[in-house]
Amino acid sequence: MLDRSGRQVAALAELDAAVRYLATSECDVVFAAADLAAQLAIAQPVIAVVAPRDATTAAQLLAAGIDDIVTEPFDELAVMLALRHVAGRPRQKIPVVWRPALVGDGEAMQKLRATIERIAVHRTTVLVLGESGTGKELVARAIHDASPRHGRKFVAINCAAIPAPLLESELFGHRKVAFTDATRDKRGLFEDADGGTLFLDEVGELPLALQAKLLRALQEGEIRPVGDTASIAVDVRVIAATLRDLSDDVAAGRFREDLFYRLNVVPLQVPPLRERSEDIPQLARFFAARHGLRHGREVVLPPPVIAALAAQPWPGNVRELENVIERALVLADGPEIDLAFLESVMTVVPAPDRADDAELSIKKATRSLEQELIRRALGVTQGNRTNAAKLLEISHRALLYKMKEYGIS
């Protein structure tokens, strides 16, 4: 019917497919079944399709903000009138609120902001990917702040920081006497985040048994506290994050494939700091100002210091840069941090701009850079060689070989 009138039509059978399409494509109007319409009404005009003579459902949908109603079977005149009605209604754009900590105006950050703005208005799950220290939780907060849920709670939990036996109770709550130490009822984080956003950091660390319960919460919109026989309906947008390759974990049997696909509806990659080095001057000044205010002192970062900071590889990403700036601010004697002092609080990798014969050797420069990066990665991970190998993007075996070759203990 719509094709014949010259309109372009995309027909999608599943909610996840529709959300992915709407996240990347412009759309004038959406026709959706009654049970799906409310989930899509936030971002664009929606016309709900209801059964004939179902006045109760139609009234509820209109009260919830659906733009118009048509009944089955389709009547061409009714559809055209609904389209005209929707086109004539002004639609307010939902404002985007950015937290100041999402710093950087480089190309990579501009693309990231544009993606956040596009996906924030949808209630689908988002999987934030990126190395340690890139700011995945800040990105999750930015999505929440830019969404219609920004007035409700943003609840965050690091799944790797809580022992597995306690994690189920932390997420879903428990009832009194559900286990030995359960002396009272406890609300879980899903209930705390009802109406808002729940951020699951390091979601790849969830035990397999708990992955099944999380999958049910995502699919059914309900949870069951430990020790309870009844389920509780919750309205929670879940944003998950990981530095692991979950597809590898799926292949190895460590992560459920169905949960992976449920979380990975909209994957969002946060770039490492080395891929947005143009943001380092802005980030360094931001951290100097923030920690200067916190510690009650002002410091100046002169151009040579900014240039040296911008030339570093930063395996620990933004977190490492912030730690260096705060350390320098606390230990500095005067109001200006010079290059010599910077070299006293961190190992500065010299910029490759010298022209003597030794420095022109790619082989020697590569060995020197490898040694420095390995030492810094081990420092950032407090000697954890498995995590250091992930930061360096090499295998654990390759890291052990290079440590032996360079005499790094």
Secondary structure, 3 states (H helix, E strand, C coil): CCCCCCCCCCCCCCHHHHHHHHHHCCCCCEEEEHHHHHHHCCCCCEEEEECCCCHHHHHHHHHCCCCEEEECCCCHHHHHHHHHHHHCCCCCCCCCCCCCCCCCCCHHHHHHHHHHHHHHCCCCCEEEECCCCCCHHHHHHHHHHCCCCCCCCEEEEECCCCCHHHHHHHHHCECCCCCCCCCCCECCHHHHCCCCEEEEECHHHCCHHHHHHHHHHHHHCEECCECCCCCEECCCEEEEEECCCHHHHHHCCCCCHHHHHHHCCEEEECCCHHHHHHHHHHHHHHHHHHHHHHHCCCCECCHHHHHHHHCCCCCCHHHHHHHHHHHHHHHCCCCECCHHHHHHHCCCCCCCCCCCCHHHCHHHHHHHHHHHHHHHHHHHCCCCHHHHHHHHCCCHHHHHHHHHHHCCC
